[in-house]
Amino acid sequence: MKRVFSLLEKTWLGTPIRFTWQKTSGNYLAVTGADHIVKIFDRHGQKRSEINLLGNCVAMDWDKDGDILAVIAEKSSCIYLWDANTNKTSQLDSGMRDQMSFLLWSKIGSFLAVGTVKGNLLIYNRQTSRKIPVLGKHTKKITCGCWNAENLLALGGEDKMITVSNQEGDTIRQTPVKSEPSDMQFSMMKTDDRTFAAENTISVVVGKKTLFLFNLNEPDSPIDLEFQQRYGSIVCYSWYGDGYIMIGFSRGIFVVISTHIQEIGQEIFQAHDHKDSLTSIAVSQTLNKAATCGDSCIKIHDLAELKDMYAIINLDDENKGLGTLSWTDDGQLLALSTQRGSLHVFLTKLPILGDTCSTRIAYLTSLLEVTVANPVEGELPITVSVDLEPNFVAVGLYHLAVGMNNRAWFYVLGENGKSKSSGTVKKLKDVEYLGTVTSVCLHSDYAAALFEGKVQLHLTGVIQYFYIEDWQFVTDYRHPVGVKKIFPDPNGTRLVFIDEKSNGYVYCPVNDATYEIPDFSPTIKGVLWENWPMDKGVFIAYDDDKVHTYVFHKDTIQGSKVILAGGTKVPFSHKPLLLHNGELTCQTQSGKINNICLSTHSFLGSLKDKRTNDLREMLTQALMLKRILNDQTAWNELGRACLHHMEVEFAIRVYRAIGNVGIVMSLEQIKGIEDYNLLAGHLAVFTNDFNLAQDLYLASSCPVAALEEHDEVCLAGVAQMSIRMGDIRRGVNQALKHPSRVLKRDCGAILENMKQYSEAAQLYEKGLYYDKAASVYIRCKNWAKVGELLPHVSSPKIHLQYAKAKEADGRYKEAVVAYETAKQWNSVIRISLDHLNNPEKAVSIVRETQSLDGAKMVARFFLQLGDYGSAIQFLVMSKCNNEAFTLAQQHNKMEIYADIISSEDSTNEDYQSIALYFEGEKRHFQAGKFFLLCGQYSRALKHFLKCPSSEDNAAIEMAIET
């Protein structure tokens, strides 16, 4: 974790300082010491303003939006208000005659509460300028307080009282405490009822020894939590997550407790983070991290796994002790004050901003620092200091651009984009655009900015290629729906675009053709093309969790197409920046880069560092020496791949290497053919794909080749023309006699368009296009024929339609078979239970498929039969543990429920519920067993020791294990 800046003012030395981050944005930090001045710094450590006070600052707080900082001071009856938007300070006369001691803005609205040393209260509404004085709210000094989201104000004072008031100052609750309260917070206790989400619980430290919990809905039942004396006094605490509280103690220990009524008083987690002392804790729910400080270091834990240490920051120069920790709301910055009067700010999360140009990458390495590097070419990194925190970064051959909102700053990187030191990086200029810039792309001479749908990308489904040298558009492609993002390859000859339906396509401007990308996830955030010259058609599409590798094959016997090669998981918070030879360079939140090898390229191994010419020479030698694989099947597979990709010369070399003279001679005869379709037709014949070969021959400049292969093509034309002219019977008979499957398919399609469904289905069936035949038979409601074809049909959709029809007719056995083929397991389970009285089949399917809905249906079936044990089992399988527990309670089947839960991967809450049930039933062995499973060892041991003599041996063994 990087230190952003440190503040050490002479007037602060030797005295503790007080500070507070601006809420929401965290752009400002207000700091004060014993110098009667509040100094306001920006997030980079630059002083922006200051507020002069009559005495020492007593309290200060930002309003909920971070617009206004309110300050109260000794020897003054005024409230100082600093406006972050205008950088001006105003004074508000409190009208209070006694010294103010407490100040706090509300969470909702614009209410400011101010307390005094004599217990009086002022509520100021900044929106209406209304001031409500409340005399005698407390009898002594008000020392602490908090607002909740419903604008209730809780206050504590030296009179050892807690009061709860509404925004008008009316007291609606009050309760005494044993000692002086401090550190008061509103939150929500953990309950079984998750729908009730109001902040109804006040927590307060009493006498620095106990934590007092006061639930407004149960005012007569407050909870006073005491802790072990060896922990020391309570320093501070913080609520987080689902009703958990982290508490820091003076002797270096912090503990985590749950506020669930059944868990109160139990420590969920404990750590001795600091040997001698702990001075503060801070929790960032945005980052899901917790920080503690003490003994000249800060330790940061992950809230999801507290035992794992995320980071340690050592501050060996702070020998007088540390002070208070505080995060910004966005979790980016963590501030720490010290006892000697200094303040340090650390960067904990960095926005992931980066860009690439060929193999050069630019990425954010600090809030005001961008690094340009070229790890592939081995160039030294260039560090560029920028004036403002950017929200976009772009890099080109010779320039760097950074910017935010509608402005961009451009820097010259040096000759050929290379620089040996940051000193040669010069700011070129800054540009102000007419709208908020979404992204910028850099050319050697030009910069293009995308803002509000203008410049290169129009959100109207249009993609245009603009040729800079001629200063004109050269292509214009119109997509049926809007285009959201485009990702051109390094040469600009292809691009990937994502449309408004989140579908992905490859567009080739040379032939104005688009190719849909298969299995394209709607969560895809970006695309990177491979920069290695040998893999020009390779690109990746990435989201937050995974990288998908695709390959665009331009020349295959089936035409151009995109295939999915595989996927690779990426670590958390890694943003891909550059792809080169299967190695993915990613940017992390820490401002560093990390390289990941794609799983689709793991075969490369030691070949990564070889040049293109070296690889070509290695392949030539391997073919001559037959050293690739001494396996005829593997060589034939390589040859077929060459044929598929129309690599005729390479295929000749492969088949010559394995001695296949016949195919070598055939390939030699056709290798000079320039007609794409004719060449592809010949290669399709070599791969035994005769139907494809015929289609390609017919589309070629020499369709006579198709006649040479099938001398009945004329008859096929007669069949098609007869159907088109209305002589359907003759055309169908001709097509049925013809050997070509393709003709039957084409004639069937013509008939289908003419709504002659029966004849179309007949031709599809004879042509062995069973899915198409069944689909057309469904359209004409010929369910008998559909049933005959089902064994040959692969489409689950057709099986599903057939199953629904049979179910509607009451033919449940046939429906079940079709539902099974369509893999509609829940429907199979439902019919087996409701109509076929076959629970054995339903149970078998549920166990095999682990269907949650299916398990619920089986559970309901057994519940109706009164078989509560089986019902409990399937309720647990369907993750309905609460219903299963209730059913076990009602019907005295807790032993069955307990056995099932023991064999499942269950939560501590499930184990604890069972343990509490057995505890109430005085069944000590079972209670001890489940207290042991949920980690409550002391309670488990207590019950094992209470077991009757009949269970002594087992209980003693369990007690020893505990």
Secondary structure, DSSP 4 states (H G I P E B T S, - for coil): -EEEEEE--GGGTTS--EEEEPTTT--EEEEE-SSSEEEEEETTS-EEEEEE-SS-EEEEEE-TTS-EEEEEETT--EEEEEETTTTEEEEEE---SSPEEEEEE-SSSSEEEEEETTS-EEEEETTTTEEEEETTSSSS-EEEEEE-TT--EEEEETTSEEEEE-TT--EEEEEE-SS-EEEEEEE----S-TT-----EEEEEETTTEEEEEETT-TT--EEEE--GGG-SEEEEEEETTTEEEEEETTSEEEEEE--TTTTT-EEEEEE--SS---EEEEETTTTEEEEEETTEEEEEETTEEEEEEEEEE-TT-TT-EEEEEE-TTSSEEEEEETTS-EEEEE------EEEETTEEEEEEETTEEEEEETTTTEEEEEEE-SS--SEEEE-SSEEEEEETTEEEEEE--GGG--SSGGG-EEEEEEE-SS-EEEEEE-SS-EEEEETT-TTEETTTEEEEEETTTTEEEEEEE-SS-EEEEEE-TTSS-EEEEETTS-EEEEETTTTEEEEPTT--TT--EEEE--SGGGTTEEEEE-SSEEEEEEEESS-TT-SEEEEEEEEE--TTEEEEEEETTEEEEEETTS-EEEEE-GGGGGGGGGTT--HHHHHHHHHHHHHHT-S-S-HHHHHHHHHHHHHTT-HHHHHHHHHHTT-HHHHHHHHHHTT---HHHHHHHHHHHTT-HHHHHHHHHHSS-THHHHHH-TTHHHHHHHHHHHHTT-HHHHHHHHHHS--HHHHHHHHHHHHHTT-HHHHHHHHHHTT-HHHHHHHHHHTT-HHHHHHHGGG---HHHHHHHHHHHHHTT-HHHHHHHHHHTT-HHHHHHHHHHTS--HHHHHHHHHHH--HHHHHHHHHHHHHHT-HHHHHHHHHHTT-HHHHHHHHHHTT-HHHHHHHHHHS---HHHHHHHHHHHHHTT-HHHHHHHHHHTT-HHHHHHHHHT--GGGHHHHHHHHHH-
